[in-house]
Amino acid sequence: MEPADLLDRHGIEADVLEAAPAPPARRETLARVQAMPPQACVVCGERAATARIVSFPAAG
């Protein structure tokens, strides 16, 4: 669904919405991506840069 369709579906006029903020500068984005991961791995305790979902079908 396109954003305009979603707004129309909910009866929202696009011209009354505030403008979206400007995207961050590239250097800000790179700094965030390269920063030390904020969470420790729940298994080994090392800093975790990514997360994944593991499905355990027998667990209910």
Residue frames relative to the residue before (quaternion, step in Angstrom):
aa qw qx qy qz dx dy dz
M 1.0000 0.0000 0.0000 0.0000 0.00 0.00 0.00
E 0.4074 -0.7072 0.5289 0.2326 3.53 -0.94 0.89
P 0.6293 -0.5568 0.3760 0.3906 3.61 -1.10 0.60
A 0.6378 0.5280 -0.3349 0.4497 3.60 0.97 -0.78
D 0.6390 0.5169 -0.3228 0.4695 3.60 1.05 -0.75
L 0.6433 0.5232 -0.3182 0.4595 3.57 0.99 -0.83
L 0.6486 0.5047 -0.3152 0.4746 3.59 0.93 -0.87
D 0.6585 0.5130 -0.3048 0.4585 3.57 0.93 -0.90
R 0.6311 0.5511 -0.3253 0.4385 3.57 0.98 -0.85
H 0.7578 0.3558 -0.1902 0.5128 3.57 1.05 -0.77
G 0.5124 -0.6895 0.3953 0.3252 3.57 1.26 0.25
I 0.4495 0.6761 -0.4603 0.3592 3.57 1.09 0.68
E 0.3191 -0.7358 0.5697 0.1793 3.55 -0.87 1.00
A 0.4554 -0.7242 0.4489 0.2583 3.59 -0.63 1.11
D 0.6628 0.5354 -0.3227 0.4122 3.60 1.01 -0.69
V 0.6528 0.4954 -0.3370 0.4635 3.63 1.19 -0.16
L 0.5523 0.6107 -0.3931 0.4092 3.59 1.28 -0.11
E 0.5168 -0.6060 0.4971 0.3444 3.57 -1.19 0.56
A 0.5627 -0.5875 0.4551 0.3621 3.54 -1.17 0.53
A 0.5216 -0.6216 0.4807 0.3325 3.57 -1.11 0.66
P 0.5341 -0.6170 0.4522 0.3599 3.59 -1.07 0.59
A 0.5900 -0.5633 0.4369 0.3792 3.55 -1.22 0.48
P 0.5261 -0.6190 0.4592 0.3595 3.60 -1.04 0.63
P 0.5884 -0.5815 0.4090 0.3852 3.59 -1.13 0.51
A 0.5813 -0.5594 0.4507 0.3821 3.56 -1.22 0.49
R 0.6500 -0.5398 0.3655 0.3906 3.57 -1.15 0.61
R 0.6532 0.5175 -0.3298 0.4436 3.60 0.92 -0.81
E 0.6292 0.5202 -0.3359 0.4698 3.61 1.07 -0.66
T 0.6454 0.5146 -0.3159 0.4679 3.56 1.00 -0.82
L 0.6671 0.4976 -0.3020 0.4650 3.59 0.90 -0.91
A 0.6323 0.5306 -0.3347 0.4547 3.59 0.97 -0.79
R 0.6605 0.5013 -0.3104 0.4649 3.59 0.97 -0.82
V 0.6739 0.4965 -0.2970 0.4595 3.58 0.93 -0.89
Q 0.7373 0.4262 -0.2267 0.4726 3.59 0.99 -0.84
A 0.4809 0.6812 -0.4351 0.3397 3.61 1.23 -0.14
M 0.6369 -0.5123 0.4088 0.4058 3.56 -1.26 0.45
P 0.5037 -0.6547 0.4593 0.3267 3.58 -0.80 0.91
P 0.4674 -0.7303 0.4314 0.2491 3.59 -0.89 0.88
Q 0.7582 0.3668 -0.1929 0.5034 3.61 1.14 -0.42
A 0.3747 -0.6875 0.5695 0.2503 3.52 -1.17 0.61
C 0.5636 -0.5792 0.4674 0.3583 3.56 -1.20 0.63
V 0.4466 -0.7077 0.4792 0.2648 3.59 -0.89 0.90
V 0.6532 0.5078 -0.3127 0.4666 3.60 1.23 -0.33
C 0.8421 0.1906 -0.0651 0.5003 3.58 0.60 -1.16
G 0.4940 -0.6837 0.4190 0.3363 3.61 1.19 -0.32
E 0.5208 0.6244 -0.4224 0.4005 3.60 1.25 -0.19
R 0.6133 -0.5354 0.4185 0.4026 3.55 -1.24 0.43
A 0.2302 -0.7936 0.5545 0.0987 3.57 -0.84 1.00
A 0.2547 -0.7817 0.5550 0.1263 3.56 -0.75 1.08
T 0.7848 0.1768 -0.1031 0.5850 3.58 1.17 -0.46
A 0.2200 -0.7403 0.6152 0.1585 3.51 -1.32 0.20
R 0.0398 -0.7850 0.6162 0.0496 3.54 -1.18 0.43
I 0.4038 -0.6851 0.5522 0.2502 3.53 -1.25 0.45
V 0.1102 -0.7720 0.6244 0.0456 3.53 -0.90 0.95
S 0.2562 -0.7850 0.5509 0.1207 3.53 -0.66 1.13
F 0.1091 -0.7675 0.6300 0.0460 3.56 -0.95 0.94
P 0.2662 -0.8194 0.4828 0.1572 3.62 0.13 1.25
A 0.6882 0.4880 -0.2943 0.4490 3.61 0.98 -0.76
A 0.5885 0.6092 -0.3630 0.3884 3.59 1.24 -0.29
G 0.5296 -0.6417 0.4064 0.3777 3.59 1.25 -0.13
